[in-house]
């Protein structure tokens, strides 16, 4: 089990939609308030809106490697809140688990439709928010939802952050998708009070090169 890091995360404030239960199989949104940091986010109202592929394990009482990595980056960069959404809202950690969800998704597409409505609502109100787009390459059965996200970003001309590969400097894959943060090669970056492996996120202009279909 991976725990949230109390140095960065106000654990008592974590919220999840829908609320966590033992039976919950999907997650629309994870909202994480960050610990105030004197040097950067003491009075910050900035929010980092993150859109990734699908939830792995993170809930209100348990984190995962990806969420911890993103929370640490956001804290170092002075954000107050992290909002995490996913192009496919069902939980699955391994590639085989995500592949096995295809039948479940097709039998209950209402959940994916609601997920897209929630994402669109966030993207249509980007005041005091930065977008970190990190979907990875989606599997065929839910790639249309990633395309819908790309279409909104293009239409609204939303600039976004993306994980940058250390060796090649790429911010878009050969298939024109953003990289999932867990697979990117991190650079060591130094901050006034923090040293460690943190995502190297670079600001990308209007996403004309995204895969929209």
Secondary structure as UniProt FT lines:
FT   TURN            6..8
FT   HELIX           11..13
FT   STRAND          15..17
FT   TURN            22..23
FT   STRAND          29..34
FT   TURN            38..43
FT   STRAND          47..52
FT   HELIX           65..76
FT   TURN            77..78
FT   STRAND          81..86
FT   HELIX           95..100
FT   HELIX           102..107
FT   HELIX           109..123
FT   TURN            127..128
FT   STRAND          129..134
FT   HELIX           140..142
FT   HELIX           143..156
FT   STRAND          160..163
FT   TURN            166..168
FT   TURN            174..175
FT   HELIX           181..183
FT   STRAND          187..190
FT   STRAND          195..198
FT   STRAND          201..204
FT   TURN            208..209
//
